Amino acid sequence: MKSSIFTLTLLTLFSFSNALFATTWTVSNNADRPAQYTTIQAAVDAAAPGDTILITSGTYGTMNTFKNLVFYGEDRAEGGGER
């Protein structure tokens, strides 16, 4: 029983620590808007689960991910539609 409580406590602490140490990565393919990455896929590859990817306005190719990430796009219309 003590082992189960200890394991549950460790898992809970690990879950919270992941959120505390999340990183925000920036993506821009515009030379006037410097960022850490020029493609969304490069940022996804560098990101850890729980990280945020901030994408500046522009046209980007496709990307694939199975990670739990947060994406924010610049210049998006209300409700996720395009302007």
PDB file with SEQRES, HELIX, SHEET and CRYST1 records, atoms N, CA, C and O in Angstrom:
SEQRES   1 A   83  MET LYS SER SER ILE PHE THR LEU THR LEU LEU THR LEU          
SEQRES   2 A   83  PHE SER PHE SER ASN ALA LEU PHE ALA THR THR TRP THR          
SEQRES   3 A   83  VAL SER ASN ASN ALA ASP ARG PRO ALA GLN TYR THR THR          
SEQRES   4 A   83  ILE GLN ALA ALA VAL ASP ALA ALA ALA PRO GLY ASP THR          
SEQRES   5 A   83  ILE LEU ILE THR SER GLY THR TYR GLY THR MET ASN THR          
SEQRES   6 A   83  PHE LYS ASN LEU VAL PHE TYR GLY GLU ASP ARG ALA GLU          
SEQRES   7 A   83  GLY GLY GLY GLU ARG                                          
HELIX    1 AA1 LYS A    2  LEU A   20  1                                  19    
HELIX    2 AA2 ILE A   40  ALA A   46  1                                   7    
HELIX    3 AA3 GLU A   78  GLY A   80  5                                   3    
SHEET    1 AA1 3 THR A  24  VAL A  27  0                                        
SHEET    2 AA1 3 THR A  52  ILE A  55  1                                        
SHEET    3 AA1 3 VAL A  70  GLY A  73  1                                        
CRYST1    1.000    1.000    1.000  90.00  90.00  90.00 P 1           1          
ATOM      1  N   MET A   1       0.825  -1.200   0.000  1.00  0.00           N  
ATOM      2  CA  MET A   1       0.000   0.000   0.000  1.00  0.00           C  
ATOM      3  C   MET A   1       0.863   1.256   0.000  1.00  0.00           C  
ATOM      4  O   MET A   1       0.595   2.206  -0.735  1.00  0.00           O  
ATOM      5  N   LYS A   2       1.920   1.249   0.845  1.00  0.00           N  
ATOM      6  CA  LYS A   2       2.807   2.413   0.896  1.00  0.00           C  
ATOM      7  C   LYS A   2       3.491   2.625  -0.456  1.00  0.00           C  
ATOM      8  O   LYS A   2       3.726   3.760  -0.871  1.00  0.00           O  
ATOM      9  N   SER A   3       3.803   1.535  -1.128  1.00  0.00           N  
ATOM     10  CA  SER A   3       4.445   1.627  -2.435  1.00  0.00           C  
ATOM     11  C   SER A   3       3.527   2.301  -3.451  1.00  0.00           C  
ATOM     12  O   SER A   3       3.985   3.109  -4.258  1.00  0.00           O  
ATOM     13  N   SER A   4       2.252   1.980  -3.418  1.00  0.00           N  
ATOM     14  CA  SER A   4       1.287   2.583  -4.342  1.00  0.00           C  
ATOM     15  C   SER A   4       1.134   4.074  -4.089  1.00  0.00           C  
ATOM     16  O   SER A   4       1.062   4.860  -5.033  1.00  0.00           O  
ATOM     17  N   ILE A   5       1.084   4.467  -2.832  1.00  0.00           N  
ATOM     18  CA  ILE A   5       0.961   5.888  -2.482  1.00  0.00           C  
ATOM     19  C   ILE A   5       2.208   6.640  -2.906  1.00  0.00           C  
ATOM     20  O   ILE A   5       2.124   7.749  -3.432  1.00  0.00           O  
ATOM     21  N   PHE A   6       3.365   6.036  -2.677  1.00  0.00           N  
ATOM     22  CA  PHE A   6       4.622   6.667  -3.073  1.00  0.00           C  
ATOM     23  C   PHE A   6       4.684   6.848  -4.592  1.00  0.00           C  
ATOM     24  O   PHE A   6       5.075   7.910  -5.078  1.00  0.00           O  
ATOM     25  N   THR A   7       4.302   5.819  -5.330  1.00  0.00           N  
ATOM     26  CA  THR A   7       4.308   5.896  -6.797  1.00  0.00           C  
ATOM     27  C   THR A   7       3.337   6.960  -7.292  1.00  0.00           C  
ATOM     28  O   THR A   7       3.671   7.740  -8.184  1.00  0.00           O  
ATOM     29  N   LEU A   8       2.153   6.994  -6.726  1.00  0.00           N  
ATOM     30  CA  LEU A   8       1.160   7.994  -7.109  1.00  0.00           C  
ATOM     31  C   LEU A   8       1.659   9.403  -6.809  1.00  0.00           C  
ATOM     32  O   LEU A   8       1.453  10.318  -7.606  1.00  0.00           O  
ATOM     33  N   THR A   9       2.310   9.582  -5.669  1.00  0.00           N  
ATOM     34  CA  THR A   9       2.870  10.883  -5.306  1.00  0.00           C  
ATOM     35  C   THR A   9       3.948  11.305  -6.296  1.00  0.00           C  
ATOM     36  O   THR A   9       3.977  12.457  -6.728  1.00  0.00           O  
ATOM     37  N   LEU A  10       4.824  10.389  -6.653  1.00  0.00           N  
ATOM     38  CA  LEU A  10       5.874  10.707  -7.629  1.00  0.00           C  
ATOM     39  C   LEU A  10       5.287  11.075  -8.989  1.00  0.00           C  
ATOM     40  O   LEU A  10       5.743  12.027  -9.622  1.00  0.00           O  
ATOM     41  N   LEU A  11       4.295  10.340  -9.438  1.00  0.00           N  
ATOM     42  CA  LEU A  11       3.660  10.649 -10.725  1.00  0.00           C  
ATOM     43  C   LEU A  11       2.987  12.016 -10.700  1.00  0.00           C  
ATOM     44  O   LEU A  11       3.052  12.759 -11.680  1.00  0.00           O  
ATOM     45  N   THR A  12       2.349  12.348  -9.599  1.00  0.00           N  
ATOM     46  CA  THR A  12       1.702  13.651  -9.464  1.00  0.00           C  
ATOM     47  C   THR A  12       2.727  14.773  -9.495  1.00  0.00           C  
ATOM     48  O   THR A  12       2.538  15.773 -10.186  1.00  0.00           O  
ATOM     49  N   LEU A  13       3.812  14.607  -8.746  1.00  0.00           N  
ATOM     50  CA  LEU A  13       4.870  15.632  -8.734  1.00  0.00           C  
ATOM     51  C   LEU A  13       5.500  15.791 -10.110  1.00  0.00           C  
ATOM     52  O   LEU A  13       5.798  16.909 -10.532  1.00  0.00           O  
ATOM     53  N   PHE A  14       5.704  14.682 -10.810  1.00  0.00           N  
ATOM     54  CA  PHE A  14       6.281  14.749 -12.149  1.00  0.00           C  
ATOM     55  C   PHE A  14       5.358  15.497 -13.099  1.00  0.00           C  
ATOM     56  O   PHE A  14       5.821  16.282 -13.926  1.00  0.00           O  
ATOM     57  N   SER A  15       4.062  15.261 -12.987  1.00  0.00           N  
ATOM     58  CA  SER A  15       3.092  15.951 -13.848  1.00  0.00           C  
ATOM     59  C   SER A  15       3.153  17.457 -13.645  1.00  0.00           C  
ATOM     60  O   SER A  15       3.151  18.216 -14.614  1.00  0.00           O  
ATOM     61  N   PHE A  16       3.206  17.890 -12.400  1.00  0.00           N  
ATOM     62  CA  PHE A  16       3.259  19.321 -12.110  1.00  0.00           C  
ATOM     63  C   PHE A  16       4.602  19.923 -12.505  1.00  0.00           C  
ATOM     64  O   PHE A  16       4.649  21.063 -12.966  1.00  0.00           O  
ATOM     65  N   SER A  17       5.678  19.192 -12.335  1.00  0.00           N  
ATOM     66  CA  SER A  17       6.996  19.738 -12.680  1.00  0.00           C  
ATOM     67  C   SER A  17       7.119  19.938 -14.184  1.00  0.00           C  
ATOM     68  O   SER A  17       7.791  20.865 -14.636  1.00  0.00           O  
ATOM     69  N   ASN A  18       6.474  19.074 -14.961  1.00  0.00           N  
ATOM     70  CA  ASN A  18       6.484  19.237 -16.413  1.00  0.00           C  
ATOM     71  C   ASN A  18       5.874  20.571 -16.813  1.00  0.00           C  
ATOM     72  O   ASN A  18       6.413  21.261 -17.678  1.00  0.00           O  
ATOM     73  N   ALA A  19       4.768  20.941 -16.201  1.00  0.00           N  
ATOM     74  CA  ALA A  19       4.104  22.207 -16.509  1.00  0.00           C  
ATOM     75  C   ALA A  19       4.938  23.395 -16.045  1.00  0.00           C  
ATOM     76  O   ALA A  19       4.936  24.440 -16.695  1.00  0.00           O  
ATOM     77  N   LEU A  20       5.636  23.252 -14.951  1.00  0.00           N  
ATOM     78  CA  LEU A  20       6.446  24.352 -14.436  1.00  0.00           C  
ATOM     79  C   LEU A  20       7.635  24.668 -15.332  1.00  0.00           C  
ATOM     80  O   LEU A  20       8.069  25.818 -15.402  1.00  0.00           O  
ATOM     81  N   PHE A  21       8.154  23.678 -16.004  1.00  0.00           N  
ATOM     82  CA  PHE A  21       9.353  23.863 -16.814  1.00  0.00           C  
ATOM     83  C   PHE A  21       9.072  23.895 -18.308  1.00  0.00           C  
ATOM     84  O   PHE A  21       9.986  23.705 -19.110  1.00  0.00           O  
ATOM     85  N   ALA A  22       7.829  24.132 -18.695  1.00  0.00           N  
ATOM     86  CA  ALA A  22       7.472  24.192 -20.112  1.00  0.00           C  
ATOM     87  C   ALA A  22       8.173  25.377 -20.773  1.00  0.00           C  
ATOM     88  O   ALA A  22       8.379  26.417 -20.148  1.00  0.00           O  
ATOM     89  N   THR A  23       8.530  25.210 -22.020  1.00  0.00           N  
ATOM     90  CA  THR A  23       9.241  26.222 -22.801  1.00  0.00           C  
ATOM     91  C   THR A  23       8.341  26.740 -23.908  1.00  0.00           C  
ATOM     92  O   THR A  23       7.506  26.002 -24.431  1.00  0.00           O  
ATOM     93  N   THR A  24       8.509  27.998 -24.263  1.00  0.00           N  
ATOM     94  CA  THR A  24       7.820  28.563 -25.417  1.00  0.00           C  
ATOM     95  C   THR A  24       8.827  28.706 -26.546  1.00  0.00           C  
ATOM     96  O   THR A  24       9.861  29.355 -26.390  1.00  0.00           O  
ATOM     97  N   TRP A  25       8.519  28.097 -27.678  1.00  0.00           N  
ATOM     98  CA  TRP A  25       9.358  28.156 -28.876  1.00  0.00           C  
ATOM     99  C   TRP A  25       8.691  29.083 -29.883  1.00  0.00           C  
ATOM    100  O   TRP A  25       7.464  29.105 -29.984  1.00  0.00           O  
ATOM    101  N   THR A  26       9.480  29.846 -30.628  1.00  0.00           N  
ATOM    102  CA  THR A  26       8.922  30.765 -31.621  1.00  0.00           C  
ATOM    103  C   THR A  26       9.287  30.312 -33.029  1.00  0.00           C  
ATOM    104  O   THR A  26      10.369  29.778 -33.274  1.00  0.00           O  
ATOM    105  N   VAL A  27       8.345  30.544 -33.947  1.00  0.00           N  
ATOM    106  CA  VAL A  27       8.531  30.165 -35.353  1.00  0.00           C  
ATOM    107  C   VAL A  27       8.194  31.366 -36.219  1.00  0.00           C  
ATOM    108  O   VAL A  27       7.139  31.980 -36.063  1.00  0.00           O  
ATOM    109  N   SER A  28       9.098  31.698 -37.136  1.00  0.00           N  
ATOM    110  CA  SER A  28       8.840  32.768 -38.105  1.00  0.00           C  
ATOM    111  C   SER A  28       9.641  32.484 -39.366  1.00  0.00           C  
ATOM    112  O   SER A  28      10.820  32.138 -39.305  1.00  0.00           O  
ATOM    113  N   ASN A  29       8.980  32.636 -40.515  1.00  0.00           N  
ATOM    114  CA  ASN A  29       9.703  32.514 -41.782  1.00  0.00           C  
ATOM    115  C   ASN A  29       9.867  33.887 -42.435  1.00  0.00           C  
ATOM    116  O   ASN A  29      10.073  33.994 -43.644  1.00  0.00           O  
ATOM    117  N   ASN A  30       9.773  34.930 -41.617  1.00  0.00           N  
ATOM    118  CA  ASN A  30       9.924  36.314 -42.069  1.00  0.00           C  
ATOM    119  C   ASN A  30      11.222  36.865 -41.485  1.00  0.00           C  
ATOM    120  O   ASN A  30      11.392  36.875 -40.266  1.00  0.00           O  
ATOM    121  N   ALA A  31      12.134  37.321 -42.332  1.00  0.00           N  
ATOM    122  CA  ALA A  31      13.431  37.819 -41.871  1.00  0.00           C  
ATOM    123  C   ALA A  31      13.295  39.018 -40.936  1.00  0.00           C  
ATOM    124  O   ALA A  31      14.183  39.268 -40.120  1.00  0.00           O  
ATOM    125  N   ASP A  32      12.201  39.756 -41.044  1.00  0.00           N  
ATOM    126  CA  ASP A  32      11.974  40.908 -40.169  1.00  0.00           C  
ATOM    127  C   ASP A  32      11.461  40.506 -38.791  1.00  0.00           C  
ATOM    128  O   ASP A  32      11.385  41.345 -37.894  1.00  0.00           O  
ATOM    129  N   ARG A  33      11.113  39.256 -38.614  1.00  0.00           N  
ATOM    130  CA  ARG A  33      10.576  38.754 -37.347  1.00  0.00           C  
ATOM    131  C   ARG A  33      11.435  37.581 -36.881  1.00  0.00           C  
ATOM    132  O   ARG A  33      11.035  36.431 -37.059  1.00  0.00           O  
ATOM    133  N   PRO A  34      12.593  37.836 -36.296  1.00  0.00           N  
ATOM    134  CA  PRO A  34      13.468  36.734 -35.893  1.00  0.00           C  
ATOM    135  C   PRO A  34      12.798  35.807 -34.875  1.00  0.00           C  
ATOM    136  O   PRO A  34      12.039  36.248 -34.013  1.00  0.00           O  
ATOM    137  N   ALA A  35      13.093  34.540 -34.997  1.00  0.00           N  
ATOM    138  CA  ALA A  35      12.544  33.522 -34.104  1.00  0.00           C  
ATOM    139  C   ALA A  35      13.569  32.404 -33.971  1.00  0.00           C  
ATOM    140  O   ALA A  35      14.606  32.415 -34.634  1.00  0.00           O  
ATOM    141  N   GLN A  36      13.269  31.449 -33.116  1.00  0.00           N  
ATOM    142  CA  GLN A  36      14.181  30.331 -32.907  1.00  0.00           C  
ATOM    143  C   GLN A  36      14.179  29.366 -34.087  1.00  0.00           C  
ATOM    144  O   GLN A  36      15.196  28.735 -34.380  1.00  0.00           O  
ATOM    145  N   TYR A  37      13.030  29.249 -34.770  1.00  0.00           N  
ATOM    146  CA  TYR A  37      12.901  28.305 -35.878  1.00  0.00           C  
ATOM    147  C   TYR A  37      12.190  28.958 -37.050  1.00  0.00           C  
ATOM    148  O   TYR A  37      11.406  29.891 -36.877  1.00  0.00           O  
ATOM    149  N   THR A  38      12.477  28.453 -38.250  1.00  0.00           N  
ATOM    150  CA  THR A  38      11.817  28.969 -39.449  1.00  0.00           C  
ATOM    151  C   THR A  38      10.733  28.019 -39.949  1.00  0.00           C  
ATOM    152  O   THR A  38       9.968  28.381 -40.843  1.00  0.00           O  
ATOM    153  N   THR A  39      10.654  26.822 -39.395  1.00  0.00           N  
ATOM    154  CA  THR A  39       9.585  25.891 -39.751  1.00  0.00           C  
ATOM    155  C   THR A  39       8.900  25.397 -38.482  1.00  0.00           C  
ATOM    156  O   THR A  39       9.519  25.290 -37.423  1.00  0.00           O  
ATOM    157  N   ILE A  40       7.623  25.102 -38.610  1.00  0.00           N  
ATOM    158  CA  ILE A  40       6.872  24.578 -37.470  1.00  0.00           C  
ATOM    159  C   ILE A  40       7.413  23.203 -37.094  1.00  0.00           C  
ATOM    160  O   ILE A  40       7.525  22.884 -35.910  1.00  0.00           O  
ATOM    161  N   GLN A  41       7.750  22.389 -38.089  1.00  0.00           N  
ATOM    162  CA  GLN A  41       8.232  21.039 -37.806  1.00  0.00           C  
ATOM    163  C   GLN A  41       9.524  21.069 -36.988  1.00  0.00           C  
ATOM    164  O   GLN A  41       9.705  20.241 -36.095  1.00  0.00           O  
ATOM    165  N   ALA A  42      10.416  22.002 -37.276  1.00  0.00           N  
ATOM    166  CA  ALA A  42      11.664  22.094 -36.505  1.00  0.00           C  
ATOM    167  C   ALA A  42      11.375  22.425 -35.043  1.00  0.00           C  
ATOM    168  O   ALA A  42      12.020  21.890 -34.141  1.00  0.00           O  
ATOM    169  N   ALA A  43      10.406  23.307 -34.811  1.00  0.00           N  
ATOM    170  CA  ALA A  43      10.029  23.648 -33.437  1.00  0.00           C  
ATOM    171  C   ALA A  43       9.378  22.451 -32.748  1.00  0.00           C  
ATOM    172  O   ALA A  43       9.648  22.191 -31.575  1.00  0.00           O  
ATOM    173  N   VAL A  44       8.527  21.724 -33.463  1.00  0.00           N  
ATOM    174  CA  VAL A  44       7.881  20.536 -32.908  1.00  0.00           C  
ATOM    175  C   VAL A  44       8.935  19.499 -32.533  1.00  0.00           C  
ATOM    176  O   VAL A  44       8.855  18.885 -31.469  1.00  0.00           O  
ATOM    177  N   ASP A  45       9.912  19.307 -33.398  1.00  0.00           N  
ATOM    178  CA  ASP A  45      10.965  18.325 -33.124  1.00  0.00           C  
ATOM    179  C   ASP A  45      11.773  18.691 -31.880  1.00  0.00           C  
ATOM    180  O   ASP A  45      12.209  17.807 -31.143  1.00  0.00           O  
ATOM    181  N   ALA A  46      11.975  19.986 -31.642  1.00  0.00           N  
ATOM    182  CA  ALA A  46      12.754  20.439 -30.487  1.00  0.00           C  
ATOM    183  C   ALA A  46      11.936  20.482 -29.203  1.00  0.00           C  
ATOM    184  O   ALA A  46      12.498  20.443 -28.108  1.00  0.00           O  
ATOM    185  N   ALA A  47      10.625  20.560 -29.326  1.00  0.00           N  
ATOM    186  CA  ALA A  47       9.753  20.753 -28.165  1.00  0.00           C  
ATOM    187  C   ALA A  47       9.562  19.463 -27.375  1.00  0.00           C  
ATOM    188  O   ALA A  47       9.645  18.355 -27.905  1.00  0.00           O  
ATOM    189  N   ALA A  48       9.303  19.657 -26.090  1.00  0.00           N  
ATOM    190  CA  ALA A  48       8.951  18.557 -25.198  1.00  0.00           C  
ATOM    191  C   ALA A  48       7.454  18.634 -24.919  1.00  0.00           C  
ATOM    192  O   ALA A  48       6.860  19.704 -25.055  1.00  0.00           O  
ATOM    193  N   PRO A  49       6.836  17.528 -24.533  1.00  0.00           N  
ATOM    194  CA  PRO A  49       5.409  17.572 -24.197  1.00  0.00           C  
ATOM    195  C   PRO A  49       5.116  18.679 -23.178  1.00  0.00           C  
ATOM    196  O   PRO A  49       5.822  18.831 -22.181  1.00  0.00           O  
ATOM    197  N   GLY A  50       4.059  19.443 -23.454  1.00  0.00           N  
ATOM    198  CA  GLY A  50       3.669  20.540 -22.579  1.00  0.00           C  
ATOM    199  C   GLY A  50       4.217  21.887 -23.009  1.00  0.00           C  
ATOM    200  O   GLY A  50       3.786  22.917 -22.490  1.00  0.00           O  
ATOM    201  N   ASP A  51       5.163  21.909 -23.952  1.00  0.00           N  
ATOM    202  CA  ASP A  51       5.721  23.167 -24.441  1.00  0.00           C  
ATOM    203  C   ASP A  51       4.707  23.899 -25.318  1.00  0.00           C  
ATOM    204  O   ASP A  51       3.731  23.319 -25.793  1.00  0.00           O  
ATOM    205  N   THR A  52       4.966  25.183 -25.517  1.00  0.00           N  
ATOM    206  CA  THR A  52       4.131  26.030 -26.358  1.00  0.00           C  
ATOM    207  C   THR A  52       4.916  26.453 -27.585  1.00  0.00           C  
ATOM    208  O   THR A  52       6.104  26.763 -27.494  1.00  0.00           O  
ATOM    209  N   ILE A  53       4.253  26.467 -28.733  1.00  0.00           N  
ATOM    210  CA  ILE A  53       4.870  26.934 -29.967  1.00  0.00           C  
ATOM    211  C   ILE A  53       4.081  28.145 -30.447  1.00  0.00           C  
ATOM    212  O   ILE A  53       2.890  28.044 -30.740  1.00  0.00           O  
ATOM    213  N   LEU A  54       4.748  29.281 -30.524  1.00  0.00           N  
ATOM    214  CA  LEU A  54       4.147  30.536 -30.973  1.00  0.00           C  
ATOM    215  C   LEU A  54       4.550  30.746 -32.428  1.00  0.00           C  
ATOM    216  O   LEU A  54       5.735  30.853 -32.743  1.00  0.00           O  
ATOM    217  N   ILE A  55       3.563  30.804 -33.306  1.00  0.00           N  
ATOM    218  CA  ILE A  55       3.811  30.874 -34.746  1.00  0.00           C  
ATOM    219  C   ILE A  55       3.398  32.244 -35.254  1.00  0.00           C  
ATOM    220  O   ILE A  55       2.243  32.644 -35.111  1.00  0.00           O  
ATOM    221  N   THR A  56       4.357  32.971 -35.856  1.00  0.00           N  
ATOM    222  CA  THR A  56       4.034  34.280 -36.421  1.00  0.00           C  
ATOM    223  C   THR A  56       3.286  34.084 -37.737  1.00  0.00           C  
ATOM    224  O   THR A  56       3.299  32.997 -38.315  1.00  0.00           O  
ATOM    225  N   SER A  57       2.635  35.148 -38.202  1.00  0.00           N  
ATOM    226  CA  SER A  57       1.856  35.032 -39.434  1.00  0.00           C  
ATOM    227  C   SER A  57       2.771  34.693 -40.600  1.00  0.00           C  
ATOM    228  O   SER A  57       3.929  35.109 -40.643  1.00  0.00           O  
ATOM    229  N   GLY A  58       2.239  33.940 -41.534  1.00  0.00           N  
ATOM    230  CA  GLY A  58       3.011  33.514 -42.696  1.00  0.00           C  
ATOM    231  C   GLY A  58       2.422  32.236 -43.252  1.00  0.00           C  
ATOM    232  O   GLY A  58       1.410  31.741 -42.754  1.00  0.00           O  
ATOM    233  N   THR A  59       3.043  31.712 -44.266  1.00  0.00           N  
ATOM    234  CA  THR A  59       2.617  30.474 -44.891  1.00  0.00           C  
ATOM    235  C   THR A  59       3.645  29.404 -44.568  1.00  0.00           C  
ATOM    236  O   THR A  59       4.839  29.579 -44.815  1.00  0.00           O  
ATOM    237  N   TYR A  60       3.177  28.301 -44.017  1.00  0.00           N  
ATOM    238  CA  TYR A  60       4.058  27.223 -43.605  1.00  0.00           C  
ATOM    239  C   TYR A  60       3.591  25.923 -44.221  1.00  0.00           C  
ATOM    240  O   TYR A  60       2.426  25.783 -44.593  1.00  0.00           O  
ATOM    241  N   GLY A  61       4.496  24.982 -44.327  1.00  0.00           N  
ATOM    242  CA  GLY A  61       4.151  23.664 -44.840  1.00  0.00           C  
ATOM    243  C   GLY A  61       3.481  22.826 -43.769  1.00  0.00           C  
ATOM    244  O   GLY A  61       3.094  23.334 -42.717  1.00  0.00           O  
ATOM    245  N   THR A  62       3.351  21.553 -44.042  1.00  0.00           N  
ATOM    246  CA  THR A  62       2.708  20.637 -43.104  1.00  0.00           C  
ATOM    247  C   THR A  62       3.667  20.243 -41.987  1.00  0.00           C  
ATOM    248  O   THR A  62       4.879  20.435 -42.085  1.00  0.00           O  
ATOM    249  N   MET A  63       3.098  19.693 -40.932  1.00  0.00           N  
ATOM    250  CA  MET A  63       3.918  19.177 -39.843  1.00  0.00           C  
ATOM    251  C   MET A  63       3.189  18.012 -39.206  1.00  0.00           C  
ATOM    252  O   MET A  63       1.970  17.883 -39.322  1.00  0.00           O  
ATOM    253  N   ASN A  64       3.947  17.172 -38.534  1.00  0.00           N  
ATOM    254  CA  ASN A  64       3.399  16.003 -37.851  1.00  0.00           C  
ATOM    255  C   ASN A  64       3.879  16.004 -36.411  1.00  0.00           C  
ATOM    256  O   ASN A  64       5.039  16.299 -36.124  1.00  0.00           O  
ATOM    257  N   THR A  65       2.960  15.669 -35.511  1.00  0.00           N  
ATOM    258  CA  THR A  65       3.358  15.532 -34.114  1.00  0.00           C  
ATOM    259  C   THR A  65       2.426  14.583 -33.388  1.00  0.00           C  
ATOM    260  O   THR A  65       1.235  14.494 -33.687  1.00  0.00           O  
ATOM    261  N   PHE A  66       2.993  13.883 -32.435  1.00  0.00           N  
ATOM    262  CA  PHE A  66       2.227  13.048 -31.526  1.00  0.00           C  
ATOM    263  C   PHE A  66       2.467  13.507 -30.091  1.00  0.00           C  
ATOM    264  O   PHE A  66       2.097  12.822 -29.138  1.00  0.00           O  
ATOM    265  N   LYS A  67       3.094  14.678 -29.951  1.00  0.00           N  
ATOM    266  CA  LYS A  67       3.378  15.238 -28.635  1.00  0.00           C  
ATOM    267  C   LYS A  67       2.205  16.098 -28.172  1.00  0.00           C  
ATOM    268  O   LYS A  67       1.449  16.627 -28.987  1.00  0.00           O  
ATOM    269  N   ASN A  68       2.067  16.226 -26.882  1.00  0.00           N  
ATOM    270  CA  ASN A  68       1.061  17.103 -26.293  1.00  0.00           C  
ATOM    271  C   ASN A  68       1.649  18.512 -26.240  1.00  0.00           C  
ATOM    272  O   ASN A  68       2.372  18.843 -25.300  1.00  0.00           O  
ATOM    273  N   LEU A  69       1.347  19.340 -27.233  1.00  0.00           N  
ATOM    274  CA  LEU A  69       1.898  20.686 -27.347  1.00  0.00           C  
ATOM    275  C   LEU A  69       0.773  21.708 -27.423  1.00  0.00           C  
ATOM    276  O   LEU A  69      -0.363  21.376 -27.761  1.00  0.00           O  
ATOM    277  N   VAL A  70       1.103  22.949 -27.105  1.00  0.00           N  
ATOM    278  CA  VAL A  70       0.156  24.057 -27.235  1.00  0.00           C  
ATOM    279  C   VAL A  70       0.627  24.917 -28.390  1.00  0.00           C  
ATOM    280  O   VAL A  70       1.795  25.304 -28.433  1.00  0.00           O  
ATOM    281  N   PHE A  71      -0.257  25.225 -29.328  1.00  0.00           N  
ATOM    282  CA  PHE A  71       0.071  26.064 -30.478  1.00  0.00           C  
ATOM    283  C   PHE A  71      -0.710  27.370 -30.404  1.00  0.00           C  
ATOM    284  O   PHE A  71      -1.916  27.376 -30.157  1.00  0.00           O  
ATOM    285  N   TYR A  72      -0.004  28.472 -30.621  1.00  0.00           N  
ATOM    286  CA  TYR A  72      -0.640  29.780 -30.745  1.00  0.00           C  
ATOM    287  C   TYR A  72      -0.197  30.380 -32.064  1.00  0.00           C  
ATOM    288  O   TYR A  72       0.993  30.407 -32.378  1.00  0.00           O  
ATOM    289  N   GLY A  73      -1.164  30.861 -32.837  1.00  0.00           N  
ATOM    290  CA  GLY A  73      -0.853  31.501 -34.102  1.00  0.00           C  
ATOM    291  C   GLY A  73      -1.178  32.979 -34.048  1.00  0.00           C  
ATOM    292  O   GLY A  73      -2.170  33.391 -33.446  1.00  0.00           O  
ATOM    293  N   GLU A  74      -0.349  33.753 -34.671  1.00  0.00           N  
ATOM    294  CA  GLU A  74      -0.564  35.197 -34.763  1.00  0.00           C  
ATOM    295  C   GLU A  74      -1.560  35.471 -35.892  1.00  0.00           C  
ATOM    296  O   GLU A  74      -1.590  34.750 -36.888  1.00  0.00           O  
ATOM    297  N   ASP A  75      -2.365  36.508 -35.731  1.00  0.00           N  
ATOM    298  CA  ASP A  75      -3.299  36.944 -36.782  1.00  0.00           C  
ATOM    299  C   ASP A  75      -4.343  35.897 -37.148  1.00  0.00           C  
ATOM    300  O   ASP A  75      -4.670  35.734 -38.324  1.00  0.00           O  
ATOM    301  N   ARG A  76      -4.862  35.194 -36.166  1.00  0.00           N  
ATOM    302  CA  ARG A  76      -5.935  34.236 -36.436  1.00  0.00           C  
ATOM    303  C   ARG A  76      -7.265  34.877 -36.086  1.00  0.00           C  
ATOM    304  O   ARG A  76      -7.375  35.587 -35.086  1.00  0.00           O  
ATOM    305  N   ALA A  77      -8.264  34.631 -36.898  1.00  0.00           N  
ATOM    306  CA  ALA A  77      -9.603  35.173 -36.652  1.00  0.00           C  
ATOM    307  C   ALA A  77     -10.256  34.437 -35.492  1.00  0.00           C  
ATOM    308  O   ALA A  77      -9.861  33.322 -35.153  1.00  0.00           O  
ATOM    309  N   GLU A  78     -11.255  35.064 -34.887  1.00  0.00           N  
ATOM    310  CA  GLU A  78     -12.006  34.454 -33.796  1.00  0.00           C  
ATOM    311  C   GLU A  78     -12.592  33.125 -34.249  1.00  0.00           C  
ATOM    312  O   GLU A  78     -13.165  33.041 -35.335  1.00  0.00           O  
ATOM    313  N   GLY A  79     -12.460  32.099 -33.443  1.00  0.00           N  
ATOM    314  CA  GLY A  79     -13.026  30.784 -33.769  1.00  0.00           C  
ATOM    315  C   GLY A  79     -12.138  29.950 -34.656  1.00  0.00           C  
ATOM    316  O   GLY A  79     -12.562  28.886 -35.106  1.00  0.00           O  
ATOM    317  N   GLY A  80     -10.916  30.388 -34.929  1.00  0.00           N  
ATOM    318  CA  GLY A  80      -9.974  29.578 -35.684  1.00  0.00           C  
ATOM    319  C   GLY A  80     -10.078  29.709 -37.187  1.00  0.00           C  
ATOM    320  O   GLY A  80      -9.330  29.048 -37.907  1.00  0.00           O  
ATOM    321  N   GLY A  81     -10.988  30.546 -37.689  1.00  0.00           N  
ATOM    322  CA  GLY A  81     -11.105  30.720 -39.146  1.00  0.00           C  
ATOM    323  C   GLY A  81     -10.005  31.602 -39.683  1.00  0.00           C  
ATOM    324  O   GLY A  81      -9.313  32.278 -38.921  1.00  0.00           O  
ATOM    325  N   GLU A  82      -9.842  31.597 -40.980  1.00  0.00           N  
ATOM    326  CA  GLU A  82      -8.818  32.439 -41.587  1.00  0.00           C  
ATOM    327  C   GLU A  82      -9.369  33.822 -41.886  1.00  0.00           C  
ATOM    328  O   GLU A  82     -10.563  33.995 -42.132  1.00  0.00           O  
ATOM    329  N   ARG A  83      -8.473  34.805 -41.861  1.00  0.00           N  
ATOM    330  CA  ARG A  83      -8.865  36.168 -42.179  1.00  0.00           C  
ATOM    331  C   ARG A  83      -8.813  36.409 -43.658  1.00  0.00           C  
ATOM    332  O   ARG A  83      -9.113  37.512 -44.115  1.00  0.00           O  
TER     333      ARG A  83                                                      
END                                                                             
